[in-house]
């Protein structure tokens, strides 16, 4: 939802600096810091895609909506097709587990302690 990534006040709309995500499988919460560059990209996407919603401060709209109906989320299968198609065009083979491992690897390369990276990722290093 837009309100998951946006902070709205009477005067401005901005992208949150951090997101808290709940892992539904194990119930743990993870905090992710959003870089300034990514905040700018998200804001550009939101302004271009949701100008009416932003003007009316309608924040209960999906950030990545489905094309199948009004205010429905993008399905897991649709997201997989998008990622798979982009990977094929790039000439690489990728899966969701590969993405998770790669994300953990880049966190590790940036100096994040392994213990702070999702515990299930520890086994992949």
N, C-alpha and C positions, 0 to 999 in steps of 0.2 A: 504494500500500500504506500501511497505517497507519504503519508505521515510516518512511515517507518524510516524514511530517509530525509525528510524535510522538517525544518522548524519554521513555523509561521507565527509572525507577530502582526500587529496592526500595520506596521510600517514596512516590513520586509519578509522575504522568503529566502531561506538559505539552507544549504545541505548540512546535515549534522556532521560533526567531526568524528563521532564514534557510533557504531551500531552494536546492539546486543542481540545475539542470535541464540535461540534455544535449539539444541539438538534434540529433535523429537524422539530419536531412537533411544537415547540414554538419559535425557532430561537435563543435561548440563547446559550452562550458559557460557557463551564466548563473546568477548568484546573485540571488535575489529575497528582499528583506527583508519579513517579514510584520508588519504593524502590530499593535499591542496589541489593537485592536478586532477585527481579523480573527482573531487568535489566540483571542480569547474566543468568537467565533462558531464557529470550527472545534471548539473544545473542547466547546461545547454540543452541536453536531451529533454528535460522536464519542461523548459520554456517552449521548446519547439513542438513537443508532443501534446502538452496539456495546458495550453494558454487559457482556455475557458475555465478549467478547474482551478488553476492558480488564481485567476482574477476573482473567482467566487469563493476561494478558499475551501474547495471541496477536496478534502484529503483522503477520503475513503474510496480512492480509485487505485486500481492495481498499477504498479510501476511498469510492469511488462504484461499488458493485457492480451488475452486471447482474441483472435479475429473471429471466433465462433459466436460471440454474443456480447451483450452490453455488460461491461464491468465484470467479466469472468477472468480468472487468472490464467496465465500461460501454463499449459499442462507440462508435466515432467517429460512426457513423450515429445511434445513439440520442442521443448528446450533441447532435448537430446538430438532431435533432427537438425536443429539450427547449428549446434556445436559440431555434429558429425559432418554436415555439409561444408562448414567453414574449414574443418580439418582436411577433408578430402581435397578441397580447392587448394589448400596449402601443401598437399602431398604428404601429409602425416597421418598416422593412425593414433587415435586418442580415445580414451574412455573416461568415464566420470572418476574412476579410481585414480587414473593417471593424473587428472586435473588436481585431485586432492593431494596426491603425493608431490606434485610439482609446486603447488601452493606452499606446502610444508617445507619443501626444499628451499624455496626462495626466502621464506621466513628465516630458516636456519642460516642461509648465506648472509642475511642482513644482521645476524648476531642475536636473534631471538633464541633463548635457551630452549633446548629440546623439551624440557619439562613443561614449558608454557604452551608449546604447540600441542594440538589435540592429542591426548594420550594414545589413541589408536594409530597415529602417525609415527610414533616412536619406533614401532616395529619395522617400519619401512626404510629406515636409514641404515 
